[in-house]
């Protein structure tokens, strides 16, 4: 017989949580499962001797189906839910009417239950029956959070890429030289400009919205930026490295030359960040790093951080890699 493991906030005997869990199980979940031919068990019903956690993990891993009740945002429920999503096998979410569905799970259909309303309970039971039937009709259609993330990561598309640049010097000639160098870098990375707003005056600040000319997966895009990072490192250290792409090496050389006489600069190309600072003694340094997702989020929220290169190093904890 097919098996279904029920993940639910259970609560102590006699508690409101337990009463609700038992009612939802008795009048909504079990009738739908019985009709579909499933044998079902909830954690408190496991009677086999042994370590309870191990048995729960086995049920989460081996059961053909899991039904998870998200009501009350119970931490044990979400822990078990995460394990099931990692396993990648079918799971159906239900939640009490009035509870909020967590943002990360909003893309998954969730059956809303009002266990105090007989009509609502009947509707929820029918919806659950249909959800079970849909999963059985297309057994390979379910994709958990982990699998969805991996699919997106591996999917090839014209990857979007933001480019932002700051120069502490607003000299028109330096700005023009720098803009040309950035253009060479965009060409070396095979990027197509989607939006090209004018530069801001005062100092020199400009941003571009680009996308890759060809469809790439996220790892392929990351590898392309990693090679650019390597080229910048080699240029900053005045070394020649045969593995660096020739076009990228030329673009990086032009970029580095364009900021040579500028005291401070910052360039963000997607997850690649280049920062130049000059201390009170007139000694300049260049830092280049691949940004983490948290750092990217920070810069997306406040791109003006790039206008103070010294603060970037502090805010993002980026260490110097070379001195010019």
C-alpha positions in Angstrom: 0.0 0.0 0.0 1.2 3.5 -0.7 2.4 5.5 2.3 1.9 9.1 3.4 3.6 10.7 6.3 1.8 13.6 7.9 3.8 16.5 9.2 1.8 18.6 11.6 2.0 20.7 14.7 0.7 18.2 17.3 0.9 19.9 20.7 0.3 18.3 24.1 -2.7 16.1 24.9 -5.7 18.2 25.6 -4.2 21.4 24.0 -6.0 23.4 21.4 -3.2 22.6 19.0 -3.7 18.8 19.5 -7.5 19.1 19.2 -7.2 21.0 15.9 -4.5 18.6 14.5 -6.7 15.6 15.4 -9.8 17.2 13.7 -7.9 18.1 10.5 -6.4 14.6 10.4 -9.7 12.8 11.1 -12.1 14.8 8.9 -9.9 16.2 6.1 -6.6 14.4 5.6 -7.4 10.8 6.3 -10.6 10.6 4.3 -8.8 12.0 1.2 -5.9 9.6 1.7 -8.1 6.6 2.3 -10.0 7.4 -1.0 -6.7 7.5 -2.8 -5.4 4.3 -1.3 -2.8 5.6 1.0 -1.8 4.2 4.4 -0.9 7.3 6.6 0.9 8.0 9.8 1.7 11.0 12.0 4.7 11.3 14.2 2.9 10.7 17.4 1.4 7.5 16.0 4.8 5.8 15.3 4.8 2.8 17.6 7.8 0.9 16.4 10.6 0.7 18.9 13.7 2.7 18.1 14.8 6.3 17.9 11.8 8.4 17.0 13.9 11.0 15.1 15.4 8.3 12.9 12.0 6.9 12.1 10.7 10.3 11.2 13.6 10.8 8.9 12.9 7.5 7.3 9.3 8.4 6.7 10.3 11.8 5.2 12.7 10.1 2.9 10.8 7.0 1.9 7.1 7.8 1.9 5.5 8.2 -1.5 3.7 11.3 -0.2 4.0 13.8 2.6 1.3 16.2 3.7 2.6 19.2 5.7 0.3 21.4 7.8 2.0 24.8 8.0 -0.4 26.2 10.6 1.2 28.1 13.4 4.6 28.2 11.8 5.8 25.4 14.0 9.6 25.0 13.9 9.5 21.2 13.9 7.1 21.3 10.9 9.5 23.5 9.0 12.5 21.4 9.9 10.8 18.3 8.5 9.4 20.2 5.6 12.9 21.3 4.7 14.1 17.7 4.8 11.3 16.6 2.5 12.0 19.4 0.0 15.7 18.4 0.0 14.6 14.8 -0.8 12.6 16.1 -3.7 9.6 13.8 -3.4 6.0 15.0 -3.6 4.6 17.1 -0.8 1.3 18.9 -0.3 1.0 21.9 1.9 -2.1 22.9 3.9 -2.6 25.8 6.3 -5.3 27.2 8.5 -7.3 30.1 7.1 -5.9 33.4 8.4 -2.3 32.1 8.7 0.3 33.6 6.4 2.1 31.4 3.9 5.9 32.0 4.2 7.4 33.9 1.3 9.8 31.0 0.3 6.8 28.7 0.0 4.4 31.1 -1.8 5.1 29.5 -5.2 3.8 26.2 -4.0 0.0 25.7 -4.0 -1.3 25.5 -0.4 -4.7 24.2 0.5 -6.5 26.5 3.0 -8.4 24.9 5.8 -11.0 26.3 8.2 -11.5 23.3 10.5 -14.3 25.2 12.3 -16.4 25.5 9.2 -18.0 22.2 7.9 -18.3 23.5 4.3 -14.7 24.7 4.3 -13.5 21.4 5.7 -15.3 19.5 2.9 -13.9 21.8 0.3 -10.4 21.3 1.7 -10.9 17.5 1.6 -11.9 17.7 -2.1 -9.0 20.0 -2.9 -6.7 17.5 -1.2 -8.1 14.6 -3.2 -7.5 16.6 -6.4 -4.0 17.5 -5.4 -3.2 13.8 -4.7 -4.6 12.8 -8.0 -2.7 15.5 -9.9 0.6 14.3 -8.3 -0.1 10.7 -9.2 -1.0 11.6 -12.8 2.3 13.5 -13.2 4.7 11.8 -10.7 7.7 13.7 -12.1 6.1 17.1 -12.1 6.9 17.9 -8.5 10.0 20.0 -7.8 11.0 20.9 -4.3 12.8 24.1 -3.3 16.2 22.6 -3.6 15.5 21.1 -7.1 13.8 24.3 -8.2 16.9 26.3 -7.1 19.2 23.9 -8.9 17.0 24.0 -12.1 17.2 27.8 -12.1 20.9 27.7 -11.5 21.5 25.3 -14.4 19.0 26.9 -16.8 20.6 28.7 -19.7 19.3 32.3 -20.3 20.6 35.7 -21.2 21.9 36.5 -17.8 21.1 40.0 -16.5 24.1 41.9 -15.2 24.3 45.4 -13.5 27.3 47.5 -14.0 28.0 50.5 -11.7 31.0 52.8 -11.7 32.3 55.6 -9.6 35.2 57.9 -10.0 36.2 60.5 -7.4 37.5 62.8 -10.2 35.0 64.4 -12.6 37.6 65.4 -15.2 35.8 64.9 -18.6 38.9 63.3 -20.2 39.4 60.8 -17.4 35.7 60.0 -17.4 35.7 59.4 -21.2 38.8 57.2 -21.0 37.2 55.2 -18.1 33.9 54.9 -20.0 35.7 53.5 -23.0 37.6 51.0 -20.8 34.3 49.8 -19.3 32.9 49.4 -22.8 35.9 47.2 -23.7 35.2 45.1 -20.6 31.6 44.7 -21.5 32.6 43.6 -25.0 35.1 41.1 -23.5 32.4 39.7 -21.3 30.1 39.5 -24.3 27.5 41.8 -22.7 24.7 43.7 -24.5 23.6 47.0 -23.0 19.9 47.1 -22.2 19.8 50.5 -20.4 22.4 53.3 -20.6 21.3 56.3 -18.5 23.6 59.4 -18.5 26.3 59.8 -15.9 25.8 61.9 -12.8 28.0 64.9 -12.4 29.9 66.1 -9.3 32.2 63.2 -9.1 31.5 60.7 -11.9 28.9 58.1 -11.4 27.2 55.9 -14.0 25.3 52.6 -14.2 24.4 50.3 -17.0 21.9 47.4 -17.2 23.2 44.6 -19.4 22.6 41.0 -20.3 24.8 38.3 -21.8 24.7 38.1 -25.5 24.3 34.3 -25.4 22.3 32.1 -23.0 24.4 31.0 -20.1 23.8 29.2 -16.9 24.6 30.9 -13.5 27.8 28.7 -13.1 28.9 29.7 -16.6 28.4 33.4 -15.9 30.2 33.0 -12.6 33.1 31.3 -14.4 33.3 34.2 -16.9 33.5 36.7 -14.1 36.1 34.6 -12.3 38.3 34.8 -15.3 37.9 38.6 -15.4 38.8 38.7 -11.7 41.9 36.7 -12.4 42.9 39.0 -15.2 42.5 42.0 -12.9 44.6 40.4 -10.2 47.4 39.7 -12.7 47.2 43.2 -14.0 47.3 44.7 -10.5 50.3 42.5 -9.7 52.0 43.4 -13.0 52.1 39.8 -14.0 51.3 38.0 -17.3 49.2 34.8 -17.0 48.6 32.7 -20.1 45.3 31.4 -18.9 43.7 34.9 -18.9 41.6 35.5 -22.0 43.3 37.9 -24.4 40.3 40.1 -24.8 39.6 40.3 -21.1 43.3 41.0 -20.5 43.2 43.9 -22.9 40.0 45.3 -21.5 41.3 45.0 -17.9 44.6 46.7 -18.9 42.6 49.6 -20.4 40.4 49.8 -17.3 43.4 49.9 -14.9 45.1 52.5 -17.0 41.9 54.7 -16.9 41.9 54.8 -13.1 45.7 55.2 -12.7 45.5 58.9 -12.0 42.2 58.8 -10.1 42.5 58.7 -6.2 39.4 56.6 -5.7 37.2 54.5 -7.9 34.7 51.6 -7.6 33.4 49.4 -10.4 30.8 46.7 -9.9 30.2 44.2 -12.8 27.6 41.8 -11.5 29.2 40.0 -8.7 32.6 41.3 -9.5 33.8 44.3 -7.5 36.9 46.4 -8.1 37.9 49.1 -5.7 40.7 51.7 -5.7 41.6 53.8 -2.7 44.4 56.1 -1.8 45.5 56.8 1.7 46.8 60.0 3.3 50.3 59.2 2.4 49.3 59.0 -1.3 49.7 55.2 -1.5 47.1 53.6 -3.7 45.7 50.1 -3.4 43.4 48.0 -5.6 41.0 45.3 -4.3 39.1 42.9 -6.4 36.6 40.4 -5.1 33.7 38.2 -6.0 30.7 39.4 -4.0 28.6 37.1 -1.9 24.9 37.0 -2.2 24.5 39.0 1.0 27.0 41.6 -0.3 25.1 41.8 -3.6 21.9 42.4 -1.8 23.5 45.2 0.3 24.7 46.9 -2.9 21.3 46.5 -4.6 19.6 48.1 -1.6 22.1 50.9 -1.4 24.2 51.3 -4.6 25.5 54.7 -3.2 27.9 52.7 -1.1 30.0 52.6 -4.3 30.4 56.3 -4.1 32.6 56.0 -1.0 35.2 53.4 -1.9 36.8 53.4 1.5 33.5 52.5 3.1 33.0 49.6 0.7 36.1 47.9 2.0 34.9 48.3 5.5 31.2 47.4 4.9 31.9 44.3 2.8 35.1 43.3 4.6 37.2 43.3 1.4 40.9 43.0 1.9 43.5 44.6 -0.3 45.1 42.3 -2.9 47.6 44.6 -4.4 49.3 47.9 -4.2 49.9 50.1 -7.2 
